[in-house]
Amino acid sequence: QVQLVESGGGLVQAGGSLRLSCAASGRTFYAMGWFRQPPGKGREFVAAISKSGGLTSGADSVKGRFTISRDNAKNTVYLQLNSLKPEDTGVYYCAAGPYIGYGDSEYNYWGQGTQVTVSS
């Protein structure tokens, strides 16, 4: 079992930055992903990182703006959000799975989510 707890969300103006954290407990050697759910829409892939942290992947909509990283000594995964846009608004979830995947069905464990709101 893995427990995931996200933090770091909030309200920010367009162009601003946030850093999301996802603290993991239990069995923690998993690939990790971040997904988001905009208001009234389905959940979408944002970024993912391999177990070792040596491989990352990001959605085209966030490349060059968001960076995923992990600190295995702290069992924590981060998502740095820069140059935020109003369309980045949504609930951000972290997830753990056996490998990097782009669909939410490929992840076994999910956090409760943290709200990110970007004002124009």
N, C-alpha and C positions, 0 to 999 in steps of 0.2 A: 504494500500500500504506500501511496505517496500523498502527502498533503501539500497543497500549494496555496500561498497567500500573497496576493498582489498588494502593492502600495505605490503611492507617488502620484496618483491622478489628481486632477484639479481643474480649475478654470484659468485659462491663459489667453492672452491676446494673440491674434494672428502674428506670425513671425517669431513668437516666443518659443521657449524650450521647456521640456519636462523630462525627468528621468523616472521611469517605472522600474520597480523591483519586484521580483517574484522569489520568495523564500520557500525552499522545499525542505520537507522533513520526511522521515521514513526511508525507504529505498530511493536513492536520489540519482543513481547513475543512468540517466536517460537523456535522450535528445530533448530539447525544449523548443517550444514554439510560442509565438505571440499571435493572437487573433484579435479582431475587433468587430464590434457589432454597431454600425451606425443606427441612428433612430429610424425605426420603421423598416429596417433592412435585415438581411441575413448576416450571419457571421462570416468574416472573410480573413484570409491568411494575411499576416503582416510580415513576419520574419521568423527564422528558425536557426538553431545552432546545434551542432553535433555534440556528442557526449564529451569529447575532449575540448571542444571549443575551436577546433582547427578548421571547421567548415561552417560557413554561414550562407544563408539565402534570404532574400527579401523580395517583397512584391514590387513590381515596377513603379507603383504609385508612391512608394516611400524611399526608393533608392536615392542615395545622396543626401537624404534628410534624416533617416532613422538608422540607428546602429544597435545591433544586438551583441551582447557579450555575456560571459559567465565567469563566476569565481567559484570553482569547485570546492575550494577550501571553506568557503562560506555557504555552500549549497544555495547560491543565489544567482539568478539570471536577471540581466538588466536590459532595458530598452530605452536608449537615449533618443528622444524626439526633438529634433531641431526644425526651424523654419516651419512651424506648425501652421496649418491652414484650417479654415472652418470645416472643410470636408473631412478632416481627421477626427472630428468629434465622434464619440461613441464610447461604449464600454469595452475596455481592453482586458483580455483574458490571457493568462499563460497556461500552457499545457505541457504534459510530459508524455513521451512515447518512445518506442524502441529505435526510431530512426527519424531523420528529417522528413517531414511530410507536408503536403500543401492543402490537405483536406482535413476537416476536424474529425472525421471518422478514423484517422490514422493515429490519433492520440488517445491515451487511456485515462489520463487524469487531468482534471481541470481545476483552476482556482475559481473564486467567486466573482472576480472581475473588479476593475477599478474604473471610475468614470473620468474621461478626459473631455473637456468642453473647450473649444477654441472659438473665441468671439472675434467678429470682424471689425 
